[in-house]
Amino acid sequence: MPIVLLIIVILALVIIISNISVVQQSRAYVVERLGAFHSVWGVGMHFKVPFIDRVARKVSLKEQVLDYPPQPVITKDNVTMQIDTVVYFQITDPKLYCYGVEQPMMAMETLTATTLRNIIGDLELDQTLTSRDVVNTKMRSILDDATDPWGIKVNRVELKNILPPADIQNSMEKQMKAERDRRQSILQAEGQKKSAILIAEGEKESAILKADAEKQAAILRAEAEKQAAILKADGEAQAILAVQQALADSIAMLNEKAPNDSVLRLKAIEAMQKVADGQATKIIIPSEMQGLVGLANGIVEGTKQ
C-alpha cells in the first residue's frame, strides 16, 4: 500500500511539474481550455490544468524579417522585372495571430506579392527604378492595414533588388555611358571656356599693367626733362646775371676812375672787335665811329715807335 501511495505521489508531482510553464521575455503563450481559447500567458511562471488546458501556440513578440525570393512583376509599359521584397513585421496580438488567419506567414507572402504587382503595374520602368521610397511606403501602408486583423504590425517594407531583363540592362548601360560621355564633354567645354576667360582676363590685366607702367615711365621721363630744363634755365639765368653783374661792376669801376674820352673810345673799339669775331661776313660801321678807328690806329703806331 505504501508503494502505491508513493507512486501516486510521484505521478502527481510529475504531472504538476509538467504543467508548470515559464514564459520568457518577448514571448507569449496562447492557451486553450477544452479546445476553446482561454487566455494569453505573458512573461512569468504559469500553471495549466492537467488534461484540460493546453498551450495552443508559442508566439514571439520580437520584430521579425521575411525575405521573399524574386518574383516576376510587369510594369505599366509591359516590361517584366524580377523584384524581391523584405518585410519587417511584429506580432502585436497573439490571439488574432493564432485565430485570425490560417498559416499567417504564407498569407503575408501572398499578400505582399499581389500588392507589389498592383503597385508596379501602375508605374513605368523609369518610375519603378527611381521611386523605391514611394513603392515602399505604399506597400507598408497597404500591408499594415490588411494584416491588422491578424494581429500583425508591418513596420517596414523594402525592395531589395530590382532586376530588369538583360536587353534592357544593356540599353540602360549604354544610355548611362552616353550620359557620362555627354557630361564629360560638357565639363571639358566648361573647363576650356573658363581657361580661355582666365587667359583673356590675364592678358587684359597684363596689358593694363603694362600701359600703367609705360604711363608712369612717361610721366617720370617728362618730370626728369622738366627738371633738367628748369635747371638748365636756372643755370643760364645765373650765367646771364653773372655777366650782367660783371658788366655793371666794370662800368661802376670806370665811373669811379672818371675815364676820359680816349678810354671810352678804346672800349668802344674793343666792343667792335668782339662783334667782328662773330659769324657775320659784313660789318657796317657808323660814320662817327670812323674817327675812333683812326685815333686807335694812331695810338697803336705811337706805341710801336
C-alpha positions in Angstrom: 0.0 0.0 0.0 2.7 2.5 0.8 4.4 1.7 -2.5 1.2 2.5 -4.4 0.8 5.7 -2.5 4.4 6.7 -3.2 3.8 6.0 -6.9 0.7 8.1 -6.8 2.6 11.0 -5.1 5.4 10.7 -7.7 2.9 10.7 -10.6 1.2 13.8 -9.0 4.5 15.6 -8.7 5.4 14.8 -12.3 2.0 16.0 -13.5 2.2 19.2 -11.5 5.8 19.9 -12.6 5.0 19.1 -16.3 2.1 21.6 -16.2 4.2 24.4 -14.9 5.3 26.7 -17.7 7.7 29.7 -17.6 7.2 32.3 -20.3 10.4 34.0 -21.4 10.8 37.7 -22.2 9.4 38.8 -25.6 7.3 35.7 -25.9 3.6 34.8 -25.3 1.7 31.6 -25.0 -1.9 31.1 -26.3 -3.7 28.7 -24.0 -6.9 26.8 -24.9 -9.2 25.1 -22.4 -11.2 22.2 -23.7 -10.4 23.3 -27.3 -11.6 26.9 -26.8 -9.4 30.0 -26.4 -8.8 30.6 -22.7 -6.0 33.2 -22.2 -2.7 34.5 -23.3 0.2 34.0 -20.9 2.8 36.8 -20.6 6.2 36.8 -19.0 6.5 34.7 -15.8 5.5 31.3 -14.4 2.1 29.8 -15.1 0.2 26.6 -14.3 -2.2 24.9 -16.5 -4.9 22.5 -15.5 -3.8 19.0 -16.4 -5.7 17.3 -19.3 -7.9 20.4 -19.6 -5.6 23.2 -20.7 -3.1 23.1 -23.4 -0.7 25.6 -25.0 -2.0 26.1 -28.5 0.9 28.3 -29.8 4.0 29.9 -28.6 4.4 33.3 -30.2 7.5 35.5 -30.5 6.8 39.2 -29.9 10.1 40.4 -31.4 10.4 42.1 -34.7 10.8 39.5 -37.5 12.0 39.6 -41.1 10.6 37.9 -44.1 12.9 37.9 -47.2 10.8 36.7 -50.2 12.5 35.4 -53.3 12.5 37.4 -56.5 9.1 37.3 -58.4 8.2 38.5 -61.8 6.4 41.8 -62.0 5.1 43.6 -65.1 5.3 47.4 -65.3 2.8 49.7 -67.0 4.9 49.8 -70.2 5.0 46.0 -70.3 8.4 45.3 -69.0 8.9 42.2 -66.9 11.2 42.6 -64.0 12.3 40.4 -61.1 11.8 42.1 -57.7 12.5 40.6 -54.3 11.0 42.1 -51.2 11.9 42.3 -47.5 9.1 42.8 -44.9 9.8 43.7 -41.2 6.8 42.9 -39.0 5.9 42.3 -35.4 3.1 40.3 -33.7 1.1 42.6 -31.5 -1.9 40.4 -30.7 -1.1 36.7 -30.2 -4.8 35.7 -30.1 -5.6 37.3 -33.5 -2.3 35.8 -34.8 -3.5 32.3 -33.9 -7.1 32.6 -34.9 -7.2 35.4 -37.5 -5.9 33.5 -40.5 -4.6 30.0 -41.4 -0.9 30.0 -42.0 -0.2 33.7 -41.5 3.3 33.7 -43.0 2.0 32.2 -46.2 -0.8 34.7 -46.2 1.6 37.6 -45.8 3.8 36.3 -48.6 0.8 36.1 -51.0 -0.5 39.5 -49.9 3.0 41.0 -50.4 3.3 39.6 -53.9 -0.2 40.8 -55.0 0.3 44.2 -53.5 3.7 44.6 -55.2 2.2 43.6 -58.6 -0.6 46.1 -58.2 1.7 49.0 -57.3 4.3 48.3 -60.0 1.6 47.7 -62.6 0.7 51.4 -62.3 4.3 52.6 -62.8 6.6 52.7 -65.9 10.1 51.3 -65.9 11.9 54.5 -65.2 9.4 55.4 -62.4 9.9 52.0 -60.8 13.7 52.4 -60.8 13.6 55.9 -59.3 10.6 55.6 -56.9 11.6 52.9 -54.4 10.7 55.1 -51.4 7.2 55.6 -52.9 6.7 51.9 -53.5 8.0 51.0 -50.0 5.7 53.5 -48.3 2.6 52.4 -50.3 3.3 48.7 -49.6 3.9 49.2 -45.9 0.6 51.1 -45.6 -1.4 48.5 -47.5 0.1 45.5 -45.8 -0.3 47.1 -42.3 -4.0 47.7 -42.9 -4.5 44.2 -44.3 -2.6 42.4 -41.6 -4.1 44.3 -38.7 -7.0 41.8 -38.2 -4.3 39.1 -38.0 -2.6 40.8 -35.0 0.4 41.7 -37.1 2.1 45.1 -37.3 4.1 45.8 -40.5 6.9 48.2 -39.6 8.9 48.5 -42.9 8.9 47.1 -46.4 12.0 47.3 -48.6 12.5 46.5 -52.3 15.8 44.5 -52.0 16.6 44.1 -55.7 15.1 45.3 -59.0 16.4 43.3 -61.9 15.2 44.3 -65.4 15.7 42.0 -68.4 19.2 41.6 -69.8 18.5 43.6 -73.0 17.1 46.5 -71.1 20.0 46.4 -68.7 22.4 46.6 -71.8 20.3 49.5 -73.1 20.4 51.3 -69.8 24.2 50.8 -69.5 24.7 52.2 -73.0 22.4 55.2 -72.1 24.3 55.7 -68.9 27.6 55.6 -70.8 26.3 58.1 -73.3 25.2 60.4 -70.5 28.5 60.1 -68.8 30.3 60.9 -72.1 28.0 63.9 -72.6 28.7 65.2 -69.1 32.4 64.7 -69.6 32.2 66.7 -72.9 30.3 69.5 -71.1 32.8 69.6 -68.3 35.7 69.7 -70.7 34.0 72.5 -72.7 33.3 74.4 -69.5 36.9 73.9 -68.4 38.2 75.2 -71.8 35.8 78.2 -71.6 36.9 79.1 -68.1 40.5 78.6 -69.1 40.0 80.9 -72.1 38.3 83.5 -69.9 41.1 83.4 -67.4 43.7 83.7 -70.1 41.9 86.7 -71.6 41.5 88.3 -68.2 45.2 87.7 -67.5 46.2 89.3 -70.8 43.9 92.2 -70.2 45.3 92.7 -66.7 48.8 92.4 -68.1 48.1 95.0 -70.8 46.6 97.3 -68.2 49.6 96.9 -66.0 52.0 97.4 -69.0 50.1 100.6 -70.0 50.2 101.8 -66.5 53.9 101.1 -66.3 54.5 102.9 -69.6 52.4 105.8 -68.4 54.3 106.1 -65.2 57.6 105.9 -67.1 56.5 108.6 -69.5 55.5 110.8 -66.5 58.8 110.2 -64.9 60.7 111.0 -68.1 58.6 114.2 -68.5 59.3 115.1 -64.9 63.0 114.5 -65.5 63.1 116.5 -68.7 61.1 119.3 -66.9 63.6 119.3 -64.0 66.5 119.3 -66.5 65.0 122.2 -68.4 64.4 124.1 -65.2 67.9 123.5 -64.0 69.3 124.5 -67.4 67.2 127.7 -67.5 68.3 128.4 -63.9 71.9 127.9 -64.9 71.6 130.2 -68.0 69.8 132.8 -65.9 72.6 132.6 -63.3 75.2 133.0 -66.1 73.4 135.9 -67.6 73.1 137.5 -64.2 76.8 136.9 -63.5 77.8 138.5 -66.9 75.4 141.5 -66.3 76.8 141.8 -62.8 80.4 141.8 -64.1 79.5 144.4 -66.7 77.8 146.5 -64.1 80.8 146.2 -61.9 83.2 147.2 -64.7 81.1 150.2 -65.6 81.0 151.2 -61.9 84.7 150.9 -61.7 85.1 153.0 -64.8 82.8 155.6 -63.5 84.8 155.7 -60.2 88.1 156.3 -62.2 86.5 159.2 -64.3 87.7 157.9 -67.7 88.4 160.4 -70.4 87.1 160.3 -74.0 90.1 158.4 -75.3 89.4 155.5 -72.9 85.8 155.3 -73.8 86.6 155.3 -77.4 89.0 152.4 -76.8 86.3 150.4 -75.0 84.0 151.0 -78.0 86.7 149.7 -80.3 87.1 146.6 -78.1 83.3 146.0 -78.4 83.5 146.3 -82.1 86.3 143.7 -82.2 84.1 141.3 -80.3 81.3 141.9 -82.8 83.8 141.3 -85.6 84.7 137.9 -84.1 81.2 136.6 -84.8 79.8 134.8 -87.8 78.8 138.0 -89.7 80.6 138.5 -93.1 79.9 142.2 -93.4 80.0 144.9 -90.7 78.6 148.3 -91.2 80.5 151.0 -89.1 78.7 154.3 -88.4 80.4 157.4 -89.7 81.0 158.8 -86.3 82.9 155.6 -85.4 85.4 156.1 -88.3 87.2 158.8 -86.4 87.6 156.5 -83.5 89.3 154.0 -85.7 91.7 156.5 -87.0 92.6 157.6 -83.5 93.1 154.0 -82.4 95.5 153.4 -85.3 97.4 156.5 -84.3 97.7 155.3 -80.8 98.9 151.9 -81.9 101.6 153.3 -84.2 102.8 155.6 -81.4 103.0 152.7 -79.2 105.2 150.8 -81.7 107.6 153.8 -82.1 
